Amino acid sequence: MPELPEVETIARELRPDLVGRTILDVSFDWPNQIKHPRPADFAAALRGREVLSVDRRAKWVVAALGPAVDGGEPAVLAIQVKMTGQLDVVSPDAPRDKHIHVVMPLDDGRELRLRDTRKFGRLAVYGPAQADEVLGGLGPEPLSDEFTLADFRRILRRRKGRLKTLLMNQEFLAGVGNIYADEALWRARLHPLRSGAGLRPDQERLLYGSLRDVLNEAINRRGSSVDSYRAPSGAGEMQNFLNVYGRTGKPCPRCGHATRRIVIGARSTHFCSFCQRLPVRDRSEAAAKILSSIT
């Protein structure tokens, strides 16, 4: 599923096409994609609203909308593309296929379209207070200027979970997923099964910096186009610069030993067993069971 860098790229590339535009109408053919309000009310909740801004919160594209034509409070359109969703602003004459499930005509004659082959994407329209409640329940943004090393240390020391599991927990940190958790841990030379509460201060600092560095690099490279991810302006290139993710059996770029793969929480996890040693204190029976499936 697209992570923070991919969704940030989508939001940045949609922004110049959507800000200042008015959503004239909405059509959709798969009601299960409408998270809120009920599908019967979804089009009315969007119709006639001007797009004021396009940003990102965690793995959601978030557009602030002005009041409806008949007045009332502003609104927030939240879109989660998930595994196969692709957002584009195109001419109404652009070819359509059976995977285009949501179409929003705009006042400049173009359309915002959601193409989603597996139909896992979700859309919601909230009032401002409701949006704050829904999206505010997620963890801090790891790239925010307000999220300091001291903040990271504080939330890390409260937890006893394994580092890979923690980094992917959206209530712990917003937007980090499988790819960049693996990459950040590799950069920090930390085993994914290590306990978050057992790191030294220098290791906490290294992980904090590694996570922010890899996320920023991935944004600059417009994300990792693995599987079906594509931003409005095309594929990203970060997949060409990943050090461990998806490289099972290939040499570690740092030491040359083979990259290993295990499964943690039903997610493939890639690491170098030479560079990222697991301390004895973290070699529990549960960890040994996970490591027994190493490839």
C-alpha positions in Angstrom: 0.0 0.0 0.0 1.3 3.5 -0.8 3.0 5.0 2.2 3.8 8.5 3.3 6.2 9.4 0.4 3.8 8.1 -2.2 0.7 9.8 -0.8 2.7 13.0 -0.3 3.7 12.9 -4.0 0.1 12.3 -5.0 -1.1 15.3 -2.9 1.6 17.6 -4.3 0.9 16.7 -7.9 -2.9 17.1 -7.5 -2.6 20.5 -5.7 -2.0 22.8 -8.7 -4.9 21.1 -10.7 -7.4 21.1 -7.8 -6.9 24.2 -5.7 -9.4 26.9 -6.7 -11.5 24.4 -8.6 -15.2 23.7 -7.8 -16.5 20.1 -7.7 -19.6 20.2 -9.8 -20.9 16.7 -9.2 -19.8 13.2 -8.3 -20.6 9.8 -9.8 -19.5 6.4 -8.6 -20.3 2.8 -9.3 -19.0 1.0 -6.2 -20.7 2.2 -3.1 -18.5 0.2 -0.8 -15.7 2.7 -1.5 -17.7 5.5 0.2 -16.7 5.5 3.9 -18.7 8.6 5.0 -21.4 9.8 4.7 -23.7 7.1 3.4 -23.3 6.6 -0.4 -26.8 8.2 -1.1 -25.6 11.4 0.5 -22.0 11.5 -0.7 -22.5 13.5 -4.0 -24.7 16.1 -2.2 -21.9 16.5 0.4 -19.4 17.5 -2.3 -21.5 19.2 -5.0 -20.6 22.9 -5.4 -17.7 23.0 -3.0 -14.5 24.8 -3.9 -11.2 23.0 -3.2 -9.2 25.3 -0.9 -6.1 23.1 -0.3 -4.7 19.6 -1.0 -2.5 18.1 1.7 -1.7 14.7 3.3 -2.4 13.2 6.7 -0.7 9.8 7.3 -1.7 7.8 4.2 -4.7 9.9 3.3 -5.0 12.7 0.6 -6.9 15.4 2.4 -8.6 18.3 0.6 -10.1 21.2 2.5 -13.3 22.4 0.9 -15.3 25.6 1.1 -19.0 25.8 2.1 -21.6 24.2 -0.1 -23.6 26.4 -2.5 -26.4 26.7 0.0 -24.1 27.7 2.8 -23.2 25.8 5.9 -19.8 24.8 7.3 -16.7 23.9 5.2 -15.8 20.3 4.7 -12.9 17.9 4.3 -12.6 15.3 1.5 -10.3 12.5 2.5 -9.2 9.9 0.0 -7.2 6.8 0.7 -5.9 5.1 -2.5 -4.8 2.0 -0.7 -3.3 -0.8 -2.8 -4.3 0.0 -6.4 -5.9 3.4 -6.4 -4.7 6.1 -8.8 -5.9 9.7 -8.9 -5.8 11.9 -12.0 -7.2 15.2 -13.2 -7.9 14.7 -16.9 -10.1 15.8 -19.8 -13.5 14.3 -19.9 -12.5 12.9 -23.3 -9.7 10.9 -21.8 -10.2 7.1 -22.3 -12.1 5.4 -19.5 -11.9 1.7 -18.6 -13.9 -0.5 -16.2 -11.6 0.3 -13.3 -12.5 4.0 -13.1 -15.0 4.0 -10.2 -15.3 7.6 -9.1 -15.5 10.7 -11.3 -15.8 14.3 -10.1 -16.4 16.9 -12.8 -14.7 20.2 -12.1 -15.6 23.7 -13.1 -12.7 24.0 -15.6 -14.1 21.2 -17.7 -11.8 18.5 -16.4 -12.5 15.6 -14.1 -10.9 14.1 -11.0 -10.9 10.4 -11.4 -10.2 7.5 -9.1 -9.0 4.4 -11.0 -8.9 1.3 -8.7 -8.5 -2.2 -10.0 -9.2 -3.9 -6.7 -11.6 -1.3 -5.4 -9.9 -1.1 -2.0 -9.7 2.7 -2.0 -11.9 4.7 0.3 -13.4 8.2 0.2 -15.0 10.3 2.9 -16.4 13.8 3.4 -16.3 15.1 7.0 -17.1 18.3 8.8 -14.0 20.0 10.1 -14.5 18.8 13.7 -15.2 15.3 12.6 -12.1 15.3 10.4 -10.0 16.4 13.3 -11.4 13.6 15.4 -10.9 10.9 12.8 -7.5 11.9 11.5 -6.3 13.3 14.8 -6.4 9.9 16.3 -3.4 8.9 14.2 0.1 9.2 15.5 2.5 12.2 14.9 3.8 13.0 11.5 7.4 11.8 11.4 8.5 14.7 9.1 6.8 17.5 11.0 9.0 20.2 12.3 7.2 19.8 15.6 8.1 16.1 15.9 11.5 16.3 17.6 14.0 13.7 18.7 12.8 14.2 22.2 9.2 13.4 21.1 10.4 10.3 19.3 12.3 9.1 22.4 9.3 9.7 24.6 6.9 7.6 22.6 9.5 4.9 21.9 10.3 4.4 25.5 6.7 3.9 26.4 6.4 0.9 24.1 7.6 -2.7 24.5 6.9 -3.9 21.0 9.3 -4.8 18.3 10.7 -2.0 16.2 9.2 -3.2 12.9 5.8 -3.5 14.4 6.0 -0.2 16.2 7.1 1.8 13.1 4.1 0.4 11.1 1.6 1.2 13.9 -0.3 4.2 12.6 -1.1 5.2 16.2 2.6 5.3 17.0 3.7 7.1 13.8 1.6 8.2 10.9 2.3 7.2 7.4 5.1 4.7 7.8 4.6 1.3 6.2 6.4 -1.9 5.2 8.9 -0.4 2.7 10.3 2.5 4.7 10.2 0.7 8.0 12.6 -1.9 6.5 14.8 0.8 4.9 15.0 3.0 8.1 16.0 0.0 10.2 18.6 -1.0 7.7 20.1 2.5 7.7 20.1 2.6 11.5 21.7 -1.0 11.7 18.8 -2.2 13.9 17.2 -5.6 13.7 13.4 -5.5 13.1 12.8 -7.8 16.0 14.6 -5.5 18.5 12.6 -4.1 21.4 11.8 -0.4 21.0 12.3 0.2 24.7 15.8 -1.3 24.8 17.6 1.1 22.5 20.5 3.3 23.7 20.2 7.1 23.3 22.6 7.0 20.3 20.5 4.3 18.6 17.3 6.3 19.2 18.9 9.3 17.5 20.1 7.2 14.6 16.7 5.6 14.0 15.0 9.0 14.2 17.4 10.5 11.6 17.3 7.4 9.4 13.6 7.4 9.3 13.3 11.1 8.4 16.1 10.8 5.8 14.6 7.8 3.9 11.2 9.4 3.9 12.5 12.7 2.6 14.6 10.9 -0.1 11.6 8.9 -1.2 9.5 12.1 -1.5 12.2 13.6 -3.6 12.2 10.6 -5.8 8.4 10.6 -6.0 7.9 7.4 -4.2 8.5 3.7 -4.9 6.6 2.3 -7.9 6.3 -1.2 -6.7 3.2 -3.2 -7.5 0.6 -0.7 -8.9 1.6 2.7 -7.4 1.5 5.6 -9.8 1.3 9.3 -9.0 -0.6 11.7 -11.4 2.7 12.6 -13.2 3.7 8.9 -13.6 5.9 6.4 -11.8 8.3 7.1 -9.0 11.9 6.0 -8.9 12.7 5.3 -5.2 12.3 1.5 -5.9 15.7 1.8 -7.8 17.4 3.0 -4.6 16.0 0.6 -1.9 18.7 -1.2 0.1 16.9 -4.1 1.5 13.2 -4.1 0.8 12.3 -6.7 -1.9 16.0 -7.8 -2.2 15.8 -11.2 -0.6 19.0 -13.1 -1.3 20.8 -10.1 -2.9 24.0 -8.7 -1.4 23.6 -6.1 1.3 24.9 -2.8 -0.2 26.9 -2.2 3.0 28.6 -5.5 3.8 27.8 -7.8 0.9 26.0 -10.5 3.0 22.8 -11.8 1.6 19.6 -9.9 2.5 17.2 -12.0 4.6 13.4 -12.1 4.7 11.1 -13.0 7.6 7.4 -12.4 8.3 6.4 -10.1 11.2 2.7 -9.5 11.7 1.9 -11.1 8.3 4.2 -8.6 6.5 7.4 -9.5 4.7 10.4 -8.0 6.5 13.8 -7.6 4.9 17.1 -7.0 6.7 20.8 -7.9 6.8 21.5 -10.4 9.5 25.2 -9.3 9.6 24.7 -5.5 9.8 21.5 -5.7 11.9 22.4 -8.0 14.7 19.7 -9.1 17.2 20.9 -8.7 20.8 20.7 -11.7 23.1 18.2 -10.1 25.3 15.7 -9.8 22.4 16.1 -13.5 21.3 12.9 -14.7 22.9 11.1 -17.9 22.1 8.7 -15.8 20.0 11.5 -14.2 18.1 13.2 -17.6 17.5 9.9 -18.9 16.0 9.8 -16.0 13.6 13.5 -16.4 12.7 13.0 -20.1 12.0 11.2 -19.2 8.8 14.0 -17.0 7.5 14.7 -17.0 3.7 
